[in-house]
Amino acid sequence: MIDFHYVPSGNNLKVAIALEELGLPYRLVKHDMFGGSHQAPEFRRVNPNAKLPAIVDHAPADAGEPLPVFESGAILLYLAEKAGRLMPTEWRRRHVAQQWLVWQVAGLGPMLGQANHFVRYAPEGQDYAVERYLREARRLLTVLDRRLRQREYIADEYSMADIASFPWAAGVRSVGIATDDFPALAQWIARIEQRPAVAAARAAIMQDDDRAKYMQARARLTPQEWSTLFGDQLLAAARAE
């Protein structure tokens, strides 16, 4: 059994899709993104970075104590190794998939994350950050669209590279980017959305009032909610013993 600690967001959807695709038994452990349950000392023993997602594998390969794994890219690689699936076995293709997975966690995710943040939370009239991150988001989506023009999947076969990028690419409409501008990318999104595991993962963790509140345009947060998500409480959690 795997404990899956989550909030309803794109990085967490990656892990939900992987678990569903692999058919691994898991237990959902939902955290309150606005209340900060993931910043408590108990959870920092699972993830010292006090962020979601994270998993705890109660049956690790070494038959030892339950193993916590954090950071979405590391979790995807861990699950692929555990199940022996969703990463190419052919040497060259496997390294291609690893490169694109790292590209997602280093570039596509952070840049689209910043675009989402500033579109939703920047004060009125402060357009520089919004424009900067939306431009970078479009650049990265162009890179992915070009990659997909002559192949069905990022590494030629469906893999963790696709699972890593899918939630972010499929969610760009929410910041005003039309996937119609990226035809190959739009077709790839449509292919993945047809997968039963993707539908199951979305149903499991994304139909949530917290998700709707987090994604609203010009979201209104209480001072405490702001502190938990972006401010002093977030910093204090890292400093706490």
C-alpha positions in Angstrom: 0.0 0.0 0.0 1.2 3.5 -0.8 0.0 6.6 1.1 -0.5 9.4 -1.4 -0.4 12.8 0.3 -2.0 15.4 -2.0 -3.8 18.6 -2.7 -5.8 19.1 -5.9 -3.2 20.5 -8.2 -1.3 19.7 -11.4 1.8 18.3 -9.8 -0.4 16.0 -7.7 -2.4 14.9 -10.7 0.8 13.5 -12.2 1.2 11.1 -9.3 -2.5 10.2 -9.3 -2.3 9.3 -13.0 0.8 7.2 -12.5 -0.7 5.3 -9.7 -3.9 4.6 -11.7 -1.9 3.6 -14.8 0.3 1.2 -12.9 -2.6 -0.2 -10.9 -0.7 0.2 -7.6 -2.9 0.1 -4.5 -2.9 3.5 -2.7 -4.6 5.4 0.0 -5.5 9.1 -0.4 -4.3 11.5 2.3 -5.8 14.9 1.5 -4.2 18.0 3.0 -5.7 21.4 3.5 -3.8 23.7 1.1 -5.3 26.8 2.8 -5.0 25.6 6.3 -1.4 24.3 6.0 -1.7 20.8 7.4 1.3 19.8 5.2 3.5 22.4 7.1 3.1 20.5 10.4 6.2 18.8 11.9 4.6 15.4 11.4 4.4 15.8 7.6 7.9 17.3 7.4 9.1 13.9 8.4 7.6 12.7 5.1 8.7 15.8 3.1 11.2 18.1 4.6 10.2 20.7 2.0 6.6 20.7 3.4 5.1 20.6 -0.1 2.7 18.3 -1.9 2.7 15.7 -3.5 4.5 13.1 -1.4 4.1 9.3 -1.0 5.0 6.8 1.6 5.6 3.3 0.3 4.8 0.7 2.9 6.3 -2.1 0.8 9.6 -0.8 -0.6 11.8 -3.0 -2.7 14.3 -3.5 0.1 11.7 -4.8 2.5 12.7 -2.2 5.0 10.9 0.5 6.8 8.2 2.5 5.0 9.9 4.8 2.5 8.8 8.4 1.9 9.4 9.9 -1.5 8.9 13.6 -2.3 9.1 15.8 -5.4 6.8 14.8 -8.3 9.5 13.9 -10.8 11.3 11.7 -8.2 8.0 10.0 -7.4 7.2 9.3 -11.0 10.7 7.7 -11.5 10.3 5.7 -8.2 6.9 4.4 -9.2 8.1 3.4 -12.7 11.0 1.5 -11.2 8.7 -0.2 -8.6 6.3 -1.4 -11.2 8.7 -1.9 -14.0 6.5 0.1 -16.4 6.0 3.6 -17.9 9.7 4.2 -18.6 11.1 2.9 -21.9 13.3 -0.2 -21.5 15.3 0.6 -24.7 18.5 2.5 -23.6 18.3 5.5 -25.9 14.6 6.0 -25.6 14.8 5.7 -21.8 17.3 8.6 -21.7 15.1 10.7 -24.0 12.2 10.2 -21.7 14.3 11.1 -18.6 15.4 14.3 -20.3 11.9 15.4 -21.1 10.7 14.5 -17.6 13.5 16.7 -16.1 12.5 19.4 -18.7 9.0 19.4 -17.3 10.0 19.6 -13.6 12.7 22.2 -14.3 10.9 24.4 -16.8 7.3 23.7 -17.9 6.0 23.2 -14.4 7.7 26.1 -12.7 7.1 28.6 -15.5 3.4 27.7 -15.9 3.1 27.7 -12.1 4.4 31.3 -12.0 2.0 32.2 -14.8 -0.9 30.8 -12.9 0.2 32.6 -9.7 0.6 36.0 -11.2 -2.6 35.8 -13.4 -4.6 34.9 -10.3 -2.9 36.8 -7.5 -0.9 39.8 -8.9 -2.4 43.2 -7.9 -4.3 45.0 -10.6 -2.0 47.0 -12.9 1.1 45.0 -12.2 1.5 43.4 -15.6 5.2 42.8 -16.0 5.3 39.4 -14.2 2.1 38.3 -15.9 3.5 39.1 -19.3 6.9 37.6 -18.6 5.6 34.2 -17.5 2.9 33.9 -20.1 5.5 34.6 -22.8 7.8 31.9 -21.3 4.8 29.5 -21.0 4.0 30.0 -24.7 7.7 29.4 -25.6 7.8 26.1 -23.7 4.5 25.0 -25.2 6.0 25.7 -28.6 8.9 23.5 -27.8 6.6 20.7 -26.7 4.3 21.2 -29.7 7.3 20.9 -32.1 8.5 17.7 -30.3 5.0 16.2 -30.8 4.6 17.0 -34.5 6.0 13.7 -35.8 5.2 11.4 -32.8 2.3 10.4 -30.7 4.1 10.6 -27.4 7.1 12.5 -26.1 9.5 9.5 -26.1 7.6 7.7 -28.9 5.9 5.5 -26.4 3.6 6.6 -23.6 5.7 7.1 -20.5 6.3 9.2 -17.3 7.5 12.0 -19.6 3.9 12.4 -20.9 2.4 12.0 -17.5 4.7 14.7 -16.1 3.8 17.3 -18.8 0.1 16.5 -19.3 -1.5 18.2 -16.3 0.3 21.4 -17.0 -0.2 21.5 -20.7 -3.9 20.5 -20.4 -4.5 23.3 -17.9 -3.2 26.3 -19.9 -6.6 27.4 -20.9 -7.2 28.6 -17.4 -4.5 31.3 -17.9 -5.9 32.3 -21.3 -3.6 30.3 -23.6 -5.5 28.6 -26.3 -4.3 25.1 -27.1 -5.5 25.7 -30.7 -2.3 27.7 -31.2 -0.4 24.4 -30.7 -2.1 21.8 -33.0 0.2 18.8 -32.3 0.1 19.5 -28.5 -3.7 19.7 -28.6 -4.0 16.3 -30.4 -1.6 14.8 -27.8 -3.7 16.2 -24.9 -6.9 14.8 -26.5 -5.2 11.3 -26.8 -4.2 11.3 -23.2 -7.5 12.5 -22.0 -9.1 9.4 -23.5 -7.1 7.1 -21.2 -9.3 5.6 -18.4 -6.5 6.1 -15.8 -6.5 9.8 -16.5 -10.2 10.1 -16.0 -10.0 8.1 -12.8 -7.2 10.2 -11.5 -9.0 13.4 -12.2 -12.1 12.1 -10.5 -10.1 11.0 -7.5 -8.4 14.2 -6.6 -9.4 17.2 -8.8 -13.1 17.5 -8.1 -12.7 19.6 -5.0 -13.8 22.9 -3.5 -10.3 23.8 -2.6 -9.3 23.4 -6.3 -12.1 25.7 -7.4 -11.1 28.3 -4.9 -7.4 28.1 -5.8 -8.1 28.4 -9.5 -10.5 31.4 -9.4 -9.4 34.5 -11.3 -8.2 37.3 -9.0 -8.7 34.9 -6.1 -9.6 36.5 -2.8 -7.7 35.0 0.2 -7.8 35.8 3.9 -4.6 37.1 5.3 -4.1 33.7 7.0 -4.6 31.8 3.8 -2.2 34.1 2.0 0.4 33.5 4.7 0.0 29.8 4.4 0.3 29.6 0.6 2.8 32.3 -0.1 3.9 34.3 3.0 5.3 34.1 6.5 3.7 30.8 7.6 5.3 29.1 4.7 8.7 30.5 5.7 8.1 29.7 9.4 7.4 26.1 8.5 10.8 25.7 7.0 12.4 27.3 10.0 10.6 25.3 12.6 12.4 22.5 14.5 
